[in-house]
Amino acid sequence: MENTRENKIYGHLIDENKKPLANLKAKASEYSFLKNKELGSSISDTNGNFQIKYYTEPESYDKINIKLDILIDNEIIMSKSRENAPYILDFEDLEINKGNIGIKGRVIDEKGNPVAGLAVVAEDVDFGKIKLNAMRLVESKVKSFVPSDIGLTGSLQFIKDKYKGLFFLEDDLLGHTITDDDGYYTILYPQNKYREIADKEPDIRVIIKDKLGAFEILKTKIHENVKSTIKYMDDTVINRGRIDGWFVTLENTSPSRLTTNNSFETLIDNEKTLKKIVNSIDNAKSYIYLTQFAFYPDFTPKFFKLEDDETYEKDKSLVDKLLDAESRGVEVKIIINENMVIPDNYDELHNYFKDSNVSVRRFPARGPYAMHAKVMVVDGKEAFILGSPFSQAYWDTNQHLVNEPRRGEKNEGPVHDVSIYLNGEAIGYIEEFFIELWNYLSDLHFNGKDKILKNKSLNLENTSKNDLNDIINQNKAFKYNNEALQIVRSITPRTVNDKGERGVLEAYRRAITNAEDFIYLENQYFTNKYIVSALKNALDHNPELQLIMVINEVPDVPSYRTWQHYGFQLMGMDLEKSVLDHPRIGIYSLWSGGFQNGKNKLRHCYVHSKVAIVDDIWATIGSSNLDGSSLSCAEEFGSHDSSTNYLNMEMNASFFDFNKPKRGTIKKFRQELWNEHLGTDISTYSRPGNGWLDLWKKTVYENIEKLESEKINFYGDALPYSPKRNVEEQIKDLIEKYRRIKGRFNL
């Protein structure tokens, strides 16, 4: 209005050392007995200065009572007032010195260069310890399994509450930020963040996380009883190799267990895998080292089909194959998991070999963790990393038939799994794992006797030309030479080393961080909070990135179903709507079935594989599921602190294709997997303009159309994920839900 007057309020925010305080909010209000009206606000600049403008009518000139509040996160940390304020009001220096309200610091690399884009978290440590002790009393009565009578909504809230506890249980979160282009960070917080139990001075620790904010890279020392208004932290130095790149470093400066002179074969489904295993055992000359999660003495790996007959003739059992090798003078050593509660078959296997020179040792699991790595080394020249235990229920072909007599009498249903066969330098690290574990068990159970003193694979003479030709000529289509391979592991703490090892988790962290086009996952489980968080943040950061998942609708751990539903929800999936509605995430399961005895019969094809592929640049195969037990610690079975040592023994092989042009190693592997799941030869398809997810959506919708056919045939084919609890409800849900979207697929 014409007679209104512009008024200004100035001020300069400083700490007790006269240093400027930036990024604090200054808010001015008009106050009186009858009203409290906000006039304006401003954020202090890098010099601590702020300026607030407001306008008054003539009748209010120089008659306004001003209240100035300084705030952090809308919490007042200082207030000043002035009655009958002049139109230019300068509060001059405002010293904030009543306790700690923030930290400042910088992250640099080993060369002193700034590290931008890292997540930084500040926490108050001591209150967390008290809270943790209280939580332990509560958690001792709490079971992780979700109550069966609280429904879907209640179950999700139950898991949500536990997730919240896992993230913030140990210490109080003061605040978080991202390092700027110069590596600097500032975190401000109101004092009530650490004064909830009359703690006047915080004990501050800074956590540096990766660029996705999901994985911890480094923790600083604890700064006790911080009194200064702003705590200026020493520069945090992080080696660039721990942050950037695809290779796992295990907190060191160079890649761990990375070799370049290798060949390998991807083994999709267990018929192919087991034929290869039997061939290696039959041709073993010196030694066989084997670790297994479960190994049943009656397990039959191979069958022969008789001419003009639909029945199969069994080959020898796998234990008899090993006994044959032992009778030829081959040294056979086996490590098998022994559970604390769940029944295992260690005693049965041990008794079977007791009259031979085959040595069987047990790995004692004393919590929700296991010796889950399944590896075999033969003569130091060839090795396997396996997906499945040696149980007849896991026997299957790539046809995934519902009625498969070779799966045994129980015939629990089709199973999809993936293993890898290796030759080359990487075998030294697989044998290293076996030796470490064997010698640990020597100390644990045998007073240090019968240790393995030499990694024989590291001292082999060069492979003969004939042997090399044999290796190359086997299955040329999926045999690769001179390939870079990295062996990554999860190691149970306080076993072969005190700290344990989380190399598989680091491999996933690096791959997800570097993903640009697509992330493809197929896994038995999907419950790990770090993986969920990383995927969510990666999708948030990169609008072009797509996620394609093949997962079980009904995992064999009952509580995991709710955990994975909550993970999907965190990533932005609404399972009550069409999974195909999401533009960048596709979640699918596998199905088998056909027309039998006058009706259609469908069953889940159980996904047991542990595979990931990113951008056709990186892939991993192994034993590690995407749950806490395999990757970080078994949070799904208790609080984070109590479960820190609950980590499986696991092993994966990661391989890479950085070549320009690409060698096509990983692309061919992906194509073979997708050919099976989509029921078509995708090698003839180019990447759709909107990404590979479009191909999956179109193909699985065609599969849904088949569900209404008079006679159906499914061979481990993909269908959209359904949150329903059983086969009948899931099929009904798919037909009803996707009939409504038929038009968008032009079928």
SVG drawing of the C-alpha trace seen along z (x, -y; Angstrom):
<svg xmlns="http://www.w3.org/2000/svg" viewBox="-11 -7 66 107">
<polyline fill="none" stroke="black" stroke-width="0.4" points="0.0,0.0 1.0,-3.6 1.8,-4.5 3.2,-1.2 6.8,-1.3 9.5,1.3 11.2,2.3 14.3,4.4 15.8,6.6 19.5,7.4 21.6,9.6 24.9,11.5 25.0,15.0 28.3,16.1 29.5,18.8 31.5,18.4 34.7,18.1 33.2,15.3 33.0,17.6 29.9,17.0 27.0,19.5 25.5,20.2 22.3,22.0 20.3,21.1 16.8,19.8 15.9,16.4 12.2,15.7 10.6,12.4 7.2,12.1 5.0,9.2 3.9,10.0 1.4,8.5 -1.1,9.6 -3.7,10.3 -1.7,11.6 1.5,13.2 2.0,12.6 4.9,13.9 6.5,11.1 9.2,13.0 12.2,15.2 15.7,15.6 18.6,18.1 21.9,16.9 24.6,16.8 28.2,18.1 29.2,15.0 26.4,15.5 24.4,12.5 20.6,12.5 18.1,9.9 14.3,9.9 12.0,7.5 8.4,6.7 5.9,3.9 3.9,1.7 0.9,-0.7 1.4,-4.3 -0.5,-3.7 2.0,-1.1 5.2,-3.0 7.7,-2.4 5.1,-0.8 5.6,2.9 7.0,5.2 9.4,7.6 10.3,11.1 13.2,12.7 13.6,16.5 16.7,18.5 15.7,22.0 17.0,25.4 14.5,27.9 11.8,25.5 13.1,25.8 13.9,22.5 17.5,22.3 17.5,18.5 15.0,15.7 15.4,11.9 12.8,9.2 12.5,5.5 9.6,3.2 8.6,0.3 11.1,1.5 12.5,-1.1 12.0,-0.4 15.7,0.5 16.4,2.9 19.9,4.3 20.4,7.0 24.1,6.9 26.2,9.8 24.0,12.6 26.2,15.1 24.9,18.6 26.8,20.3 24.4,22.4 25.6,25.8 26.4,27.8 24.1,27.3 26.2,28.7 29.3,30.0 31.4,29.1 34.0,31.1 35.5,32.2 36.0,35.6 39.1,35.9 40.9,38.8 44.4,40.0 45.8,37.3 44.0,34.5 41.3,34.1 37.7,33.4 35.3,36.3 31.8,35.1 28.4,36.8 29.0,39.0 26.3,39.2 27.4,38.0 25.5,38.9 26.1,37.4 25.0,39.4 25.1,39.1 26.5,42.3 25.9,42.5 22.1,42.2 22.1,45.0 23.9,47.3 21.3,46.7 18.5,47.2 20.1,50.3 20.2,51.9 16.5,51.2 15.7,52.6 17.6,55.8 15.2,56.4 12.3,56.0 13.8,57.9 14.6,60.9 10.8,61.5 10.3,60.7 10.3,63.2 10.9,62.1 8.2,64.1 5.2,62.0 1.9,62.9 -0.4,64.8 -3.6,63.0 -2.8,59.4 -3.4,59.3 -1.4,57.7 -1.6,54.1 -0.7,55.2 2.1,57.3 3.6,54.5 3.4,52.2 5.1,54.9 8.0,55.1 8.1,51.4 8.5,50.9 11.4,53.5 13.1,51.8 12.9,48.5 14.5,50.1 17.3,51.6 18.2,48.3 18.2,46.2 18.6,48.7 22.2,48.1 22.6,44.3 20.6,41.1 20.6,39.6 21.5,35.9 21.3,35.2 22.6,36.0 23.8,34.3 25.8,34.8 29.4,33.6 29.5,30.7 31.8,30.3 34.6,29.3 34.1,32.2 32.7,30.1 29.7,30.9 27.7,29.1 25.1,30.7 22.9,28.6 20.5,29.9 18.5,28.7 19.7,29.6 16.7,31.7 18.1,34.3 20.6,35.3 19.0,33.9 16.1,36.3 17.6,37.9 19.1,34.8 22.3,35.3 23.7,31.8 26.6,32.5 26.6,34.9 29.2,37.6 29.5,37.2 30.5,39.7 30.4,39.1 29.5,41.9 30.5,41.6 28.3,43.6 28.4,44.3 26.9,42.2 23.6,44.0 23.5,43.4 22.9,47.1 26.3,48.6 28.6,47.5 32.2,46.7 33.8,45.3 33.1,44.2 35.2,41.5 36.3,41.7 33.8,40.6 34.2,37.0 33.0,37.0 31.1,34.3 31.2,31.7 30.6,28.2 31.4,26.0 28.5,24.5 29.9,26.0 32.3,28.9 34.9,28.6 35.9,32.1 39.3,33.1 39.4,33.9 38.2,37.5 40.5,39.3 39.1,42.1 41.0,43.9 39.4,43.4 39.4,47.1 37.0,47.7 34.4,45.4 34.7,45.7 34.9,48.6 33.4,52.0 36.0,54.1 35.6,55.2 38.5,54.0 37.4,55.1 38.2,51.6 41.7,51.8 43.2,49.7 43.3,52.4 41.0,55.1 40.6,58.3 40.9,61.8 40.8,60.4 42.4,62.5 42.5,62.1 43.6,65.5 40.5,67.5 37.9,69.4 34.4,70.2 31.1,71.8 27.7,70.6 25.6,73.6 21.9,72.9 19.7,75.5 21.0,78.5 20.9,81.2 23.7,79.4 25.5,78.6 25.4,82.2 26.7,83.8 29.7,81.5 30.3,82.3 30.2,86.1 32.6,85.7 35.0,83.8 34.8,86.4 35.2,89.3 38.4,87.7 39.9,86.5 43.5,87.6 44.8,86.0 42.2,84.4 38.6,83.2 37.7,80.4 33.9,79.9 31.8,77.7 28.0,78.1 25.0,76.8 23.3,80.2 24.4,83.5 22.1,86.5 23.7,89.9 21.0,91.1 21.4,88.1 21.6,89.3 23.1,86.7 22.7,88.5 20.2,90.6 20.1,92.6 17.0,92.9 16.5,96.3 15.7,96.7 12.0,97.1 11.2,96.5 9.9,93.4 11.6,94.4 15.1,93.5 17.9,95.6 19.8,94.2 23.6,93.7 25.5,94.1 24.8,91.9 27.2,89.0 28.6,90.5 29.5,93.6 31.1,91.5 33.3,89.9 34.1,93.4 35.2,94.5 37.5,91.5 38.8,92.3 39.5,95.9 41.7,94.5 43.8,92.7 42.1,89.3 42.1,87.4 38.5,86.4 37.7,83.8 34.1,82.6 32.8,79.8 29.1,79.8 26.9,77.4 25.6,78.6 22.5,76.7 21.8,75.9 18.0,76.4 16.9,77.3 17.7,81.0 20.7,81.6 22.3,84.7 25.9,84.4 25.6,87.6 24.1,89.5 26.8,88.5 29.6,89.0 28.4,92.5 28.3,93.4 31.9,92.5 33.2,93.8 34.8,97.0 36.6,95.0 39.4,92.4 36.9,89.7 37.1,87.0 33.9,85.2 33.9,82.3 31.0,80.3 30.7,76.5 28.7,75.8 26.1,73.1 25.0,71.6 22.4,69.1 20.4,68.0 23.4,68.5 25.1,71.4 28.0,72.7 26.0,71.9 28.9,71.7 28.7,74.7 32.1,75.1 34.1,77.9 37.8,77.9 39.2,80.8 43.0,81.2 43.5,77.5 42.6,77.3 38.9,76.9 36.3,75.6 32.6,75.0 30.6,72.5 27.1,74.1 23.7,72.8 22.0,75.9 22.5,78.4 22.9,82.1 19.3,83.0 17.1,84.8 14.4,82.2 16.7,79.7 17.3,81.9 15.7,80.3 16.1,79.6 15.6,76.4 12.1,77.7 11.0,77.5 8.3,80.1 5.7,80.4 6.0,84.2 9.7,84.9 10.5,88.4 14.2,87.6 13.3,85.2 12.5,88.1 9.3,89.4 8.3,86.2 8.5,84.2 8.2,80.9 8.1,79.0 10.3,77.4 13.5,75.6 15.5,73.0 19.1,72.6 22.5,71.3 26.0,72.4 29.4,71.6 32.4,73.8 35.8,72.2 39.3,72.9 42.3,70.6 43.9,68.4 40.6,67.8 40.7,71.4 43.5,70.4 41.0,68.3 38.3,70.9 40.8,73.4 42.0,70.8 38.5,70.6 38.3,74.4 41.8,74.5 40.9,71.6 37.7,73.3 39.2,76.8 42.1,75.5 39.6,73.5 37.7,76.7 41.0,78.5 41.6,76.0 38.0,76.1 37.4,79.8 40.7,81.7 43.3,79.8 44.9,78.5 45.5,81.9 45.3,82.7 45.6,79.2 46.1,78.5 49.5,76.8 49.6,75.9 47.3,74.4 48.2,76.8 46.4,74.8 48.8,71.9 51.9,74.1 50.6,76.0 52.7,76.3 51.3,74.6 48.3,76.4 49.3,78.8 48.3,77.9 46.1,80.9 44.3,80.1 43.8,76.5 42.3,77.7 39.9,80.0 38.8,77.0 38.2,74.7 36.4,77.3 33.8,78.1 30.6,76.1 32.2,73.4 29.1,71.3 29.4,70.5 33.1,71.0 35.2,67.9 39.0,67.4 41.3,64.8 38.4,63.4 38.6,61.2 37.0,62.9 36.7,61.7 36.0,64.2 33.9,62.4 32.9,63.9 30.8,63.6 32.7,64.9 31.1,65.6 32.8,63.4 35.0,65.1 35.7,68.1 38.5,68.0 39.0,64.3 37.7,62.3 36.0,59.5 34.3,61.6 34.0,60.5 31.2,58.9 32.6,58.9 29.5,60.1 27.5,57.1 30.3,54.8 30.1,56.3 26.3,55.6 26.9,52.1 29.4,51.2 27.3,52.7 24.1,50.9 26.0,47.6 27.4,47.9 24.2,49.0 23.1,46.8 20.7,48.8 19.3,51.8 19.7,54.0 18.6,57.6 18.2,59.8 17.0,63.3 17.2,64.6 15.6,66.9 15.0,64.1 14.8,60.3 14.9,59.0 18.2,57.3 17.7,53.7 20.9,52.4 20.0,53.8 16.5,52.4 17.7,49.0 20.4,49.0 18.0,50.0 15.5,47.3 18.1,44.6 19.7,45.7 16.3,45.5 15.6,42.1 19.0,40.7 18.8,42.0 15.4,41.6 16.7,43.8 17.5,46.8 15.2,49.9 15.0,52.8 13.9,56.3 13.5,59.0 12.7,62.7 11.7,63.7 9.6,66.3 6.0,65.4 6.1,67.8 9.7,68.1 10.4,71.1 11.1,68.9 7.5,67.9 8.3,64.5 10.4,63.5 7.3,63.0 6.2,60.0 9.8,58.6 10.0,58.7 6.6,57.1 7.8,54.2 10.9,53.9 8.8,53.6 6.7,51.0 9.8,49.0 10.9,49.0 7.5,47.5 5.6,50.6 1.9,50.9 1.2,54.6 -2.5,54.1 -2.3,52.6 -0.9,54.1 2.8,54.8 3.0,53.9 1.8,50.3 5.2,49.3 7.3,47.7 10.7,48.7 10.4,51.7 9.3,55.2 8.8,58.1 8.2,61.5 7.9,65.1 8.3,68.4 5.6,71.0 5.4,74.5 2.4,76.5 0.3,78.1 -2.8,80.0 -2.9,83.2 -5.7,85.7 -8.3,83.5 -7.4,80.2 -4.7,77.6 -2.2,77.8 0.1,75.0 2.8,74.8 5.5,72.4 8.9,73.0 11.0,72.3 13.7,69.7 16.8,70.8 19.4,68.9 21.5,66.1 22.3,64.1 22.7,60.4 23.5,58.6 24.1,54.9 24.2,53.2 25.9,56.3 29.1,55.0 29.0,56.9 27.4,60.2 27.6,62.4 26.8,66.1 27.1,67.9 25.5,69.1 24.5,65.7 20.9,64.8 19.7,61.2 18.9,61.6 20.7,60.5 22.1,63.9 24.0,64.1 25.1,60.4 25.3,58.4 23.9,60.0 20.6,61.8 18.5,58.7 15.4,60.6 15.8,62.8 16.6,60.2 18.0,56.8 21.0,55.5 23.4,55.7 22.5,59.2 22.7,60.5 26.0,58.9 27.8,62.2 25.0,64.0 26.4,64.1 26.6,67.1 29.7,68.5 29.0,67.6 30.9,67.4 30.1,65.7 32.1,65.2 31.8,61.8 32.8,61.3 33.1,58.2 32.9,57.0 34.6,53.6 35.9,54.1 35.0,51.7 33.5,53.3 32.2,55.7 33.2,59.4 29.6,60.3 30.3,62.6 27.6,61.3 25.2,60.4 25.2,64.1 24.6,65.2 21.7,62.8 20.2,63.9 20.3,67.6 18.5,66.8 15.9,64.6 15.3,67.1 14.3,69.6 12.1,67.3 10.4,65.5 10.1,68.6 11.6,66.9 14.9,66.3 15.7,62.8 19.0,62.7 16.9,61.6 15.6,58.6 17.1,55.2 16.8,53.2 13.4,51.5 13.5,47.7 12.1,47.5 14.4,50.2 14.4,54.0 11.5,53.8 9.1,53.2 10.1,56.6 9.4,58.3 6.0,56.5 4.9,57.5 6.0,61.1 4.6,61.8 1.3,60.3 1.2,62.8 1.8,65.5 -1.2,64.2 -3.3,64.6 -2.3,68.2 -3.8,68.8 -7.3,68.5 -6.4,71.1 -8.1,74.5 -4.7,76.2 -1.7,74.5 2.0,75.2 4.5,73.4 8.1,74.4 9.4,72.1 7.9,69.1 7.6,65.7 4.4,64.1 3.9,60.8 4.4,61.1 1.2,61.5 0.9,60.8 -1.7,63.4 -1.0,66.4 -1.6,69.5 -1.6,70.7 -5.3,70.5 -5.6,66.9 -2.5,65.8 -3.8,67.1 -7.2,65.5 -5.6,62.3 -3.4,62.2 -6.3,62.9 -8.6,60.3 -6.0,57.6 -4.5,57.8 -7.6,58.2 -8.2,54.5 -5.0,53.5 -5.2,55.6 -5.5,52.7 -2.1,51.2 -0.3,54.3 -1.9,54.3 -2.7,58.0"/>
</svg>
